[in-house]
Amino acid sequence: MESITIYSTGWCPDCRRAKSFLRERGVEFDEVNIEEDSEAEEIVLRANHGSRRVPTVKVGVRYFACSPFNARQLADELNLPLNR
C-alpha cells in the first residue's frame, strides 16, 4: 500500500473517526496537525481549493478530503473493507 498521511487538527471529530477507522483495519499512517505546522495547513488549503478541510488524506501523491467523515468513501479510496 502507498504511504498515507492524514492532515488533521486536535479538535476534529471527523479526524478521530478516520484515524480510528484506519487503526481498526491495521493501516499505518502518519499524522500531521495543521494547527502546529503552517506548511501542512498550506498543503490542505491547496488540496481543497482554498478550504481548510480536515481530515485531508494523502495517499502517495493524491489528496482527498474525508470531511464530513464517510467510512464508505475512505474504504473505497484506500481499497479497504468497509466492515472489520
N, C-alpha and C positions, 0 to 999 in steps of 0.2 A: 504494500500500500504506500502511496505517496505520503510525504510528510504533511502533517496537519498542524495548523496554528489557529488558535481561537483568540480573537481580539475581543476583549470584554471590559467590564467595569466591576467593581466590588459590590455594587448595589443592585445589579441587574438580575431579576429572577429568571429571565429567559436564558441568560448566560449560565446560571446554575443548572437549569434543566438540560441545556445542551451538553455541558460537561458531564453531568450525571448519566445522560443517555450514552455517551461515548465510553465512560468508565465501566458501565454495566455490560458493555459488549467487548471489553478488553482492548479498546482502541487507545493507543498512545497519542498524545498531542502536547504541543507547547501552548502555554497561555501567556498573553501579553495584555496587561492592564493599560488601556489607553489614557487613563487619568494620570498615570505615572510615567508615560512615555509619549512625548509630543510627536515624535516621528511616527509612532504607531497610530496615533489619532489621525495624522495626515493620510496614512495608508487607508484607514477606514473611510475617511471623507472622500478620497479619490475613488475607492472601490464602489462607493454608494452614491456617486454623483452629487456630492456635497452634503449628504445626510450622515449624521453621526449614529448609525445603526449598529447595535450590538445585540447578540454576538454576530460578528462577521467572521467567517471561516475562510481560511486559505488552505487549499489543497493543491500541492505542487505549485503551480503558477496562477491558478484561477481562484477568484474570490466570489463568495456569495454571502448574503445576509440571511440569518435564520431568526428574524425578528418580525413578528412575534414567533416564539418557538413553535416549530412544526416538526414533530417526530417523523412523519412520513417524508417530508422534504429532506430532512437530514439523512435519513436512511437511504433514500433514493440518490442523493448527491454523492454519498460515500459508498454506495453499493453494500449496505449493511442490512441485516434482518431488522424488520420493524419491531418484532417481539423477541424477547430474550429466549 
